Amino acid sequence: MIQKFLQTYKEAFGNAVPLPVTFGYSHIPVTEINKIPRCMIGSIRKVCEGDSLTLSADNVLCGGGSLYTAFAPMQERLPKFVSETEHYKQTPEQIKKYIHRLDIHLTDKPYLNFVRMDKLSSLDEMEGILFFATPDILSGLCTWAFYDNDADDAVCTRFASGCCSIVTFAIQENRKNGRSCFIGMLDPSARPLIPTNELTFVIPIHRFHEMMQTMEHSALFQKVYSIVRKRINGKIGK
């Protein structure tokens, strides 16, 4: 299935696009537990280059990151920091209510692995497919997600840190067999760690299996998107 998807993905978007990254919890790390910078986003983006990443309670040092990856409960200082230092919400109480609604449960598996999709032999234990996408690529991914889903939240974006928009939403959606996909990386604190013209698009694995059945029938393989594909791959003016 993986090789079939990657072949179809390249036919749809061309060879210039970064390959998607898969992620999921496991009892086994895929690589050494290396020290990472305070924000994990830069390390996750590097997985597109081929090196796998394992996160754990030992190397996720950011209070928000450890919460949104479900390695640790919310630190008491977090709501005040997000509101009064970062000014992302008007009051700390808003942050407390937001985190309460997320209903994050600590993981019972010690590792969160990120692996570029072509490095995998199976999607077992994986919970999300992550794409780093320019607007043109994002246009195609959204078009594909909308093809067989009329729900208003077929694709959605929500207030979130970079790591929450990648990990938390996808895992919670996957575990309830939901059908929403998520646009992320609108977090100003994390944006300097990825290329200027990229956002993220995450498909929960349950939804991915559905979307695999429709990909070749969607607008991705019609004339209208072929023009965008040419621009992605530098064959027409940008």
Backbone as CSV, one residue per row, in Angstrom:
resi,resn,N_x,N_y,N_z,CA_x,CA_y,CA_z,C_x,C_y,C_z
1,MET,0.820,-1.215,0.000,0.000,0.000,0.000,0.853,1.264,0.000
2,ILE,1.943,1.259,0.756,2.785,2.445,0.851,3.385,2.801,-0.501
3,GLN,3.948,1.826,-1.160,4.580,2.093,-2.451,3.554,2.529,-3.488
4,LYS,2.373,1.917,-3.443,1.311,2.306,-4.360,0.927,3.762,-4.132
5,PHE,0.778,4.153,-2.861,0.420,5.539,-2.577,1.506,6.493,-3.037
6,LEU,2.762,6.197,-2.726,3.845,7.117,-3.080,3.956,7.290,-4.589
7,GLN,3.723,6.220,-5.324,3.727,6.322,-6.778,2.595,7.237,-7.255
8,THR,1.410,7.034,-6.698,0.252,7.853,-7.074,0.446,9.298,-6.633
9,TYR,1.027,9.487,-5.459,1.286,10.823,-4.926,2.219,11.602,-5.859
10,LYS,3.264,10.958,-6.328,4.200,11.637,-7.228,3.564,11.918,-8.588
11,GLU,2.690,11.020,-9.028,1.972,11.275,-10.275,1.046,12.489,-10.122
12,ALA,0.449,12.619,-8.945,-0.484,13.712,-8.703,0.221,15.049,-8.532
13,PHE,1.338,15.071,-7.798,1.976,16.326,-7.421,3.321,16.565,-8.093
14,GLY,3.929,15.542,-8.656,5.239,15.682,-9.264,6.365,15.362,-8.298
15,ASN,7.578,15.338,-8.793,8.731,14.928,-7.982,9.290,16.027,-7.099
16,ALA,8.795,17.264,-7.248,9.358,18.378,-6.481,8.806,18.452,-5.060
17,VAL,7.762,17.701,-4.760,7.128,17.836,-3.437,7.886,17.017,-2.387
18,PRO,7.945,17.509,-1.139,8.517,16.695,-0.060,7.665,15.457,0.158
19,LEU,8.301,14.341,0.464,7.543,13.132,0.770,6.873,13.276,2.129
20,PRO,5.703,12.694,2.297,4.994,12.818,3.576,5.693,12.060,4.695
21,VAL,5.378,12.469,5.918,5.945,11.888,7.136,4.820,11.181,7.895
22,THR,5.085,9.984,8.371,4.114,9.262,9.190,4.523,9.365,10.657
23,PHE,3.536,9.302,11.552,3.877,9.351,12.975,2.888,8.530,13.789
24,GLY,3.406,7.994,14.904,2.572,7.213,15.806,3.361,6.787,17.029
25,TYR,2.632,6.427,18.079,3.249,5.989,19.330,3.672,4.531,19.235
26,SER,4.694,4.190,20.014,5.206,2.826,19.989,5.945,2.519,21.289
27,HIS,6.116,1.236,21.565,6.978,0.798,22.657,8.437,0.698,22.208
28,ILE,8.672,0.895,20.914,10.017,0.742,20.363,10.419,2.029,19.648
29,PRO,11.561,2.628,19.988,12.004,3.823,19.268,12.569,3.446,17.902
30,VAL,12.409,4.319,16.922,12.968,4.034,15.598,14.380,4.575,15.461
31,THR,14.795,5.387,16.414,16.149,5.929,16.391,16.562,6.267,17.822
32,GLU,17.781,6.730,18.002,18.233,7.120,19.335,17.421,8.309,19.855
33,ILE,17.291,8.394,21.158,16.573,9.504,21.781,17.533,10.682,21.876
34,ASN,17.652,11.417,20.786,18.607,12.514,20.726,18.032,13.794,21.298
35,LYS,18.914,14.612,21.807,18.501,15.927,22.291,17.986,16.746,21.119
36,ILE,16.874,17.435,21.322,16.344,18.302,20.285,16.236,19.717,20.842
37,PRO,16.174,20.718,19.931,15.970,22.088,20.404,14.670,22.182,21.195
38,ARG,14.504,23.268,21.912,13.340,23.407,22.779,12.029,23.154,22.035
39,CYS,11.902,23.645,20.813,10.721,23.375,20.002,11.024,22.227,19.052
40,MET,10.131,21.243,19.014,10.350,20.036,18.220,10.087,20.227,16.731
41,ILE,9.475,21.336,16.329,9.009,21.477,14.955,10.149,21.393,13.948
42,GLY,11.268,22.030,14.240,12.400,21.953,13.322,12.881,20.528,13.115
43,SER,12.895,19.743,14.187,13.320,18.343,14.093,12.324,17.524,13.282
44,ILE,11.030,17.822,13.438,10.023,17.105,12.646,10.181,17.433,11.164
45,ARG,10.433,18.705,10.836,10.591,19.089,9.428,11.781,18.385,8.793
46,LYS,12.825,18.119,9.574,14.009,17.455,9.028,13.745,16.007,8.630
47,VAL,12.656,15.418,9.153,12.315,14.041,8.771,12.034,13.967,7.278
48,CYS,11.592,15.064,6.680,11.373,15.101,5.226,12.658,14.812,4.462
49,GLU,13.795,15.056,5.086,15.085,14.822,4.442,15.548,13.376,4.567
50,GLY,14.816,12.569,5.351,15.116,11.138,5.402,15.504,10.580,6.748
51,ASP,15.911,11.449,7.694,16.282,10.964,9.021,15.040,10.838,9.902
52,SER,14.877,9.686,10.537,13.721,9.475,11.405,13.923,10.198,12.736
53,LEU,12.843,10.345,13.481,12.870,11.061,14.752,12.038,10.305,15.771
54,THR,12.592,10.154,16.967,11.826,9.603,18.085,11.746,10.646,19.188
55,LEU,10.512,10.957,19.591,10.274,11.850,20.720,9.884,11.026,21.933
56,SER,10.235,11.535,23.106,9.864,10.867,24.351,9.814,11.919,25.453
57,ALA,9.434,11.506,26.627,9.406,12.431,27.756,10.805,12.952,28.074
58,ASP,11.843,12.247,27.619,13.213,12.647,27.918,13.743,13.743,27.002
59,ASN,13.193,13.875,25.801,13.746,14.901,24.905,12.733,15.956,24.462
60,VAL,11.494,15.840,24.881,10.527,16.915,24.637,10.550,17.822,25.868
61,LEU,11.250,18.935,25.766,11.507,19.794,26.920,10.520,20.942,27.043
62,CYS,9.826,21.258,25.989,8.858,22.355,26.008,7.607,21.925,26.772
63,GLY,7.112,22.804,27.650,5.920,22.466,28.423,4.709,22.217,27.551
64,GLY,4.522,23.060,26.538,3.419,22.839,25.610,3.625,21.583,24.794
65,GLY,4.857,21.371,24.329,5.151,20.185,23.532,4.903,18.895,24.279
66,SER,5.300,18.850,25.550,5.107,17.626,26.332,3.634,17.366,26.595
67,LEU,2.840,18.443,26.708,1.390,18.281,26.868,0.754,17.775,25.581
68,TYR,1.054,18.434,24.460,0.359,18.122,23.210,0.814,16.805,22.588
69,THR,1.968,16.304,23.016,2.381,14.956,22.606,1.958,13.905,23.621
70,ALA,1.279,14.341,24.673,0.697,13.446,25.695,1.749,12.727,26.528
71,PHE,2.915,13.355,26.676,3.941,12.780,27.539,3.852,13.289,28.978
72,ALA,3.175,14.422,29.177,3.107,15.010,30.521,1.837,15.847,30.642
73,PRO,1.328,16.011,31.868,0.155,16.865,32.064,0.519,18.339,31.877
74,MET,-0.482,19.176,31.822,-0.265,20.609,31.652,0.514,21.196,32.818
75,GLN,1.542,21.954,32.513,2.262,22.680,33.540,1.430,23.859,34.018
76,GLU,1.480,24.153,35.299,0.647,25.216,35.864,0.923,26.578,35.239
77,ARG,2.141,26.797,34.807,2.502,28.106,34.276,2.047,28.305,32.830
78,LEU,1.624,27.238,32.164,1.352,27.310,30.721,0.255,28.310,30.348
79,PRO,-0.919,28.282,30.989,-1.974,29.225,30.582,-1.541,30.693,30.675
80,LYS,-0.852,31.026,31.755,-0.402,32.408,31.928,0.653,32.771,30.886
81,PHE,1.532,31.838,30.575,2.583,32.093,29.585,1.969,32.345,28.204
82,VAL,1.031,31.482,27.794,0.421,31.621,26.465,-0.375,32.918,26.359
83,SER,-0.996,33.316,27.451,-1.810,34.534,27.427,-0.989,35.803,27.654
84,GLU,-0.215,35.837,28.713,0.401,37.093,29.130,1.793,37.319,28.561
85,THR,2.462,36.250,28.139,3.775,36.411,27.502,3.650,36.364,25.983
86,GLU,2.980,35.325,25.466,2.844,35.187,24.016,1.659,35.985,23.455
87,HIS,0.680,36.283,24.296,-0.506,37.037,23.883,-1.294,36.334,22.775
88,TYR,-1.389,35.009,22.863,-2.164,34.242,21.892,-3.633,34.122,22.294
89,LYS,-3.932,34.323,23.545,-5.307,34.368,24.025,-5.424,35.500,25.039
90,GLN,-6.619,36.043,25.153,-6.805,37.229,25.978,-6.587,36.956,27.460
91,THR,-6.989,35.772,27.931,-6.859,35.469,29.362,-6.326,34.055,29.564
92,PRO,-5.655,33.793,30.684,-5.241,32.426,31.014,-6.424,31.466,31.119
93,GLU,-7.573,31.981,31.550,-8.752,31.106,31.677,-9.172,30.540,30.334
94,GLN,-8.997,31.293,29.277,-9.310,30.776,27.944,-8.427,29.574,27.608
95,ILE,-7.162,29.661,27.967,-6.246,28.555,27.699,-6.621,27.337,28.531
96,LYS,-6.962,27.543,29.770,-7.366,26.420,30.623,-8.588,25.718,30.054
97,LYS,-9.558,26.489,29.605,-10.767,25.899,29.030,-10.455,25.185,27.721
98,TYR,-9.575,25.774,26.930,-9.173,25.154,25.660,-8.524,23.798,25.897
99,ILE,-7.586,23.737,26.827,-6.887,22.486,27.105,-7.848,21.467,27.709
100,HIS,-8.765,21.920,28.537,-9.779,21.004,29.091,-10.615,20.381,27.975
101,ARG,-10.992,21.182,26.976,-11.787,20.664,25.861,-11.002,19.668,25.023
102,LEU,-9.695,19.841,24.940,-8.875,18.905,24.171,-8.898,17.503,24.775
103,ASP,-9.059,17.433,26.102,-9.207,16.141,26.792,-8.061,15.192,26.443
104,ILE,-6.843,15.673,26.623,-5.658,14.880,26.304,-5.418,13.847,27.394
105,HIS,-5.228,12.606,27.003,-4.918,11.527,27.940,-3.463,11.109,27.737
106,LEU,-2.718,10.983,28.815,-1.303,10.635,28.707,-1.130,9.306,27.992
107,THR,-0.143,9.250,27.132,0.109,8.034,26.362,0.648,6.916,27.253
108,ASP,0.271,5.694,26.935,0.823,4.546,27.655,2.004,3.939,26.904
109,LYS,2.391,4.568,25.788,3.572,4.132,25.041,4.640,5.210,25.154
110,PRO,5.882,4.841,25.377,6.901,5.838,25.723,7.500,6.619,24.555
111,TYR,7.217,6.204,23.326,7.874,6.841,22.184,6.867,7.305,21.145
112,LEU,7.164,8.449,20.539,6.393,8.960,19.411,7.354,9.056,18.234
113,ASN,7.143,8.184,17.258,8.062,8.071,16.124,7.557,8.830,14.901
114,PHE,8.486,9.505,14.248,8.219,10.176,12.975,9.144,9.562,11.928
115,VAL,8.560,9.056,10.855,9.336,8.363,9.824,8.840,8.814,8.453
116,ARG,9.770,9.169,7.575,9.348,9.494,6.209,8.719,8.262,5.584
117,MET,7.672,8.456,4.832,6.822,7.345,4.434,7.561,6.292,3.617
118,ASP,8.516,6.700,2.806,9.232,5.723,1.979,10.178,4.851,2.790
119,LYS,10.375,5.180,4.070,11.246,4.383,4.938,10.474,3.300,5.688
120,LEU,9.157,3.251,5.500,8.316,2.303,6.223,7.970,1.104,5.362
121,SER,7.774,-0.029,6.019,7.254,-1.210,5.327,5.791,-1.441,5.665
122,SER,5.305,-0.776,6.717,3.929,-0.957,7.166,3.456,0.302,7.875
123,LEU,2.161,0.554,7.822,1.571,1.681,8.544,1.069,1.284,9.925
124,ASP,1.368,0.058,10.355,0.972,-0.382,11.690,1.559,0.572,12.739
125,GLU,0.774,0.916,13.719,1.100,1.824,14.824,1.120,3.295,14.418
126,MET,1.053,3.588,13.144,1.041,4.982,12.721,-0.372,5.552,12.849
127,GLU,-0.440,6.828,13.226,-1.748,7.443,13.464,-2.024,8.645,12.580
128,GLY,-1.018,9.137,11.893,-1.238,10.287,11.034,-0.229,10.363,9.910
129,ILE,-0.647,10.997,8.805,0.228,11.283,7.678,0.368,12.792,7.599
130,LEU,1.600,13.279,7.655,1.905,14.705,7.730,2.551,15.172,6.422
131,PHE,1.987,16.231,5.865,2.529,16.840,4.649,2.971,18.265,4.978
132,PHE,4.162,18.646,4.549,4.587,20.035,4.577,4.285,20.594,3.192
133,ALA,3.393,21.590,3.129,2.778,21.931,1.853,2.813,23.424,1.566
134,THR,3.225,23.769,0.349,3.060,25.124,-0.167,1.586,25.337,-0.492
135,PRO,1.170,26.585,-0.764,-0.238,26.796,-1.131,-0.702,25.947,-2.312
136,ASP,0.148,25.754,-3.317,-0.257,24.946,-4.466,-0.441,23.476,-4.093
137,ILE,0.447,22.949,-3.256,0.303,21.569,-2.799,-0.910,21.455,-1.886
138,LEU,-1.080,22.438,-1.012,-2.220,22.441,-0.096,-3.538,22.466,-0.870
139,SER,-3.569,23.185,-1.965,-4.750,23.203,-2.818,-5.120,21.791,-3.267
140,GLY,-4.129,21.020,-3.673,-4.397,19.647,-4.114,-4.826,18.739,-2.983
141,LEU,-4.164,18.858,-1.835,-4.518,18.011,-0.696,-5.937,18.295,-0.218
142,CYS,-6.309,19.568,-0.156,-7.670,19.920,0.264,-8.693,19.447,-0.766
143,THR,-8.384,19.621,-2.030,-9.282,19.173,-3.088,-9.550,17.678,-2.968
144,TRP,-8.508,16.926,-2.702,-8.627,15.468,-2.512,-9.485,15.148,-1.283
145,ALA,-9.248,15.843,-0.182,-10.003,15.581,1.044,-11.483,15.944,0.905
146,PHE,-11.782,16.973,0.124,-13.168,17.398,-0.071,-13.947,16.466,-1.000
147,TYR,-13.243,15.671,-1.782,-13.864,14.923,-2.873,-14.997,14.017,-2.407
148,ASP,-14.799,13.293,-1.314,-15.821,12.337,-0.865,-16.396,12.691,0.503
149,ASN,-16.187,13.933,0.937,-16.630,14.326,2.276,-17.311,15.689,2.210
150,ASP,-18.624,15.713,2.439,-19.384,16.958,2.383,-19.464,17.676,3.726
151,ALA,-18.860,17.131,4.753,-18.949,17.740,6.079,-18.258,19.104,6.096
152,ASP,-18.778,20.006,6.912,-18.187,21.336,7.027,-16.771,21.291,7.591
153,ASP,-16.451,20.246,8.342,-15.113,20.110,8.922,-14.285,19.041,8.206
154,ALA,-14.569,18.830,6.923,-13.765,17.883,6.147,-12.291,18.274,6.209
155,VAL,-12.033,19.565,6.122,-10.699,20.134,6.359,-10.901,21.310,7.305
156,CYS,-10.117,21.366,8.372,-10.313,22.466,9.316,-8.974,22.960,9.858
157,THR,-9.012,24.175,10.339,-7.869,24.745,11.048,-8.386,25.338,12.344
158,ARG,-7.632,25.152,13.410,-8.062,25.578,14.740,-6.900,26.271,15.453
159,PHE,-7.244,27.020,16.479,-6.199,27.572,17.335,-5.355,26.423,17.884
160,ALA,-4.042,26.533,17.737,-3.166,25.465,18.223,-1.719,25.879,18.086
161,SER,-0.879,25.294,18.937,0.562,25.371,18.714,0.903,24.524,17.488
162,GLY,2.119,24.674,16.988,2.518,23.870,15.844,2.407,22.381,16.115
163,CYS,2.878,21.949,17.288,2.862,20.518,17.600,1.451,20.003,17.841
164,CYS,0.588,20.833,18.433,-0.797,20.428,18.649,-1.512,20.248,17.318
165,SER,-1.270,21.153,16.378,-1.947,21.076,15.084,-1.499,19.864,14.281
166,ILE,-0.321,19.346,14.570,0.173,18.149,13.884,-0.234,16.885,14.624
167,VAL,0.077,16.819,15.907,-0.040,15.562,16.652,-1.410,15.391,17.312
168,THR,-1.783,16.343,18.166,-2.965,16.151,19.017,-4.234,15.955,18.210
169,PHE,-4.488,16.855,17.267,-5.735,16.778,16.508,-5.832,15.475,15.732
170,ALA,-4.744,15.092,15.065,-4.783,13.895,14.216,-4.999,12.628,15.038
171,ILE,-4.312,12.537,16.175,-4.430,11.327,16.984,-5.825,11.211,17.582
172,GLN,-6.366,12.307,18.073,-7.718,12.246,18.625,-8.746,11.922,17.546
173,GLU,-8.575,12.489,16.369,-9.507,12.209,15.272,-9.387,10.755,14.821
174,ASN,-8.175,10.260,14.763,-7.966,8.882,14.326,-8.599,7.885,15.283
175,ARG,-8.488,8.161,16.575,-8.971,7.193,17.566,-10.494,7.146,17.664
176,LYS,-11.167,8.133,17.108,-12.624,8.052,17.046,-13.103,7.755,15.618
177,ASN,-12.142,7.323,14.760,-12.449,7.017,13.360,-13.093,8.206,12.650
178,GLY,-12.600,9.400,12.987,-13.132,10.612,12.379,-12.634,10.816,10.965
179,ARG,-13.227,11.817,10.287,-12.947,12.029,8.868,-12.342,13.394,8.582
180,SER,-12.021,14.167,9.609,-11.454,15.505,9.402,-9.952,15.438,9.138
181,CYS,-9.490,16.347,8.279,-8.061,16.582,8.079,-7.756,17.985,8.611
182,PHE,-6.480,18.259,8.872,-6.142,19.474,9.611,-5.015,20.261,8.943
183,ILE,-5.286,21.541,8.728,-4.256,22.483,8.296,-3.629,23.088,9.545
184,GLY,-2.327,23.141,9.589,-1.657,23.647,10.781,-0.424,24.469,10.478
185,MET,0.320,24.764,11.511,1.532,25.573,11.505,1.239,27.052,11.259
186,LEU,0.140,27.534,11.871,-0.146,28.959,11.887,0.434,29.628,13.134
187,ASP,1.092,28.853,13.968,1.670,29.304,15.234,2.902,30.179,14.972
188,PRO,2.858,31.490,15.264,4.006,32.355,14.989,5.293,31.914,15.690
189,SER,5.160,31.273,16.848,6.359,30.847,17.581,7.114,29.745,16.845
190,ALA,6.384,28.924,16.103,7.008,27.786,15.425,7.310,28.056,13.955
191,ARG,6.693,29.072,13.375,6.844,29.287,11.941,8.298,29.506,11.497
192,PRO,9.160,30.170,12.283,10.537,30.341,11.815,11.294,29.027,11.632
193,LEU,10.756,27.925,12.114,11.453,26.644,12.049,11.126,25.843,10.793
194,ILE,10.233,26.358,9.946,9.930,25.692,8.684,10.076,26.708,7.556
195,PRO,10.142,26.256,6.300,10.266,27.201,5.180,9.126,28.216,5.138
196,THR,9.422,29.386,4.600,8.508,30.525,4.603,7.141,30.204,4.004
197,ASN,7.123,29.441,2.930,5.882,29.267,2.178,5.193,27.936,2.455
198,GLU,5.414,27.344,3.630,4.801,26.060,3.953,3.825,26.154,5.124
199,LEU,2.773,25.361,5.028,1.922,25.023,6.154,1.954,23.502,6.280
200,THR,1.214,22.971,7.248,1.127,21.515,7.355,-0.296,21.063,7.072
201,PHE,-0.402,19.845,6.591,-1.686,19.201,6.339,-1.559,17.787,6.887
202,VAL,-2.473,17.415,7.788,-2.393,16.103,8.427,-3.667,15.309,8.144
203,ILE,-3.464,14.064,7.737,-4.570,13.128,7.510,-4.471,12.020,8.557
204,PRO,-5.473,11.854,9.424,-5.470,10.711,10.335,-5.474,9.402,9.533
205,ILE,-4.826,8.385,10.059,-4.667,7.140,9.309,-6.009,6.535,8.904
206,HIS,-6.982,6.557,9.797,-8.293,6.012,9.435,-8.843,6.708,8.203
207,ARG,-8.755,8.030,8.186,-9.236,8.793,7.031,-8.370,8.551,5.805
208,PHE,-7.081,8.377,6.010,-6.160,8.124,4.893,-6.555,6.867,4.125
209,HIS,-6.929,5.818,4.828,-7.333,4.584,4.154,-8.561,4.822,3.270
210,GLU,-9.484,5.666,3.724,-10.633,6.027,2.892,-10.187,6.824,1.672
211,MET,-9.368,7.824,1.902,-8.968,8.726,0.824,-8.112,8.036,-0.230
212,MET,-7.401,6.999,0.169,-6.621,6.229,-0.805,-7.510,5.660,-1.907
213,GLN,-8.749,5.332,-1.571,-9.655,4.727,-2.540,-10.175,5.739,-3.565
214,THR,-10.055,7.029,-3.255,-10.631,8.055,-4.122,-9.593,8.903,-4.840
215,MET,-8.343,8.760,-4.492,-7.321,9.694,-4.967,-7.281,9.803,-6.488
216,GLU,-7.265,8.673,-7.164,-7.106,8.678,-8.620,-8.365,9.153,-9.346
217,HIS,-9.488,9.236,-8.618,-10.731,9.690,-9.231,-10.965,11.179,-9.001
218,SER,-10.159,11.780,-8.147,-10.371,13.175,-7.772,-9.784,14.122,-8.817
219,ALA,-9.948,15.429,-8.563,-9.461,16.453,-9.490,-7.939,16.466,-9.610
220,LEU,-7.241,15.773,-8.715,-5.780,15.709,-8.807,-5.315,15.161,-10.145
221,PHE,-6.143,14.335,-10.780,-5.747,13.697,-12.039,-6.554,14.228,-13.223
222,GLN,-7.125,15.414,-13.044,-7.834,16.069,-14.128,-7.021,17.279,-14.617
223,LYS,-7.422,17.801,-15.757,-6.677,18.883,-16.400,-6.511,20.089,-15.491
224,VAL,-7.565,20.385,-14.693,-7.532,21.606,-13.888,-6.346,21.616,-12.928
225,TYR,-6.024,20.464,-12.323,-4.900,20.463,-11.387,-3.561,20.268,-12.093
226,SER,-3.580,19.774,-13.312,-2.320,19.563,-14.037,-1.562,20.870,-14.224
227,ILE,-2.294,21.970,-14.331,-1.647,23.278,-14.482,-0.921,23.655,-13.192
228,VAL,-1.573,23.401,-12.059,-0.949,23.671,-10.767,0.267,22.761,-10.576
229,ARG,0.132,21.489,-10.963,1.241,20.541,-10.844,2.468,21.037,-11.605
230,LYS,2.257,21.572,-12.786,3.376,22.088,-13.580,4.069,23.237,-12.854
231,ARG,3.269,24.084,-12.203,3.883,25.200,-11.478,4.666,24.713,-10.269
232,ILE,4.126,23.717,-9.554,4.849,23.136,-8.417,6.220,22.658,-8.842
233,ASN,6.280,22.081,-10.027,7.524,21.464,-10.505,8.330,22.379,-11.416
234,GLY,7.994,23.673,-11.424,8.788,24.672,-12.127,8.684,24.634,-13.627
235,LYS,7.608,24.064,-14.163,7.469,23.937,-15.604,6.711,25.093,-16.230
236,ILE,6.084,25.921,-15.381,5.503,27.164,-15.845,5.850,28.238,-14.834
237,GLY,5.631,29.476,-15.180,6.020,30.585,-14.324,5.315,30.542,-12.980
238,LYS,6.024,30.967,-11.938,5.488,30.991,-10.592,4.766,32.302,-10.316
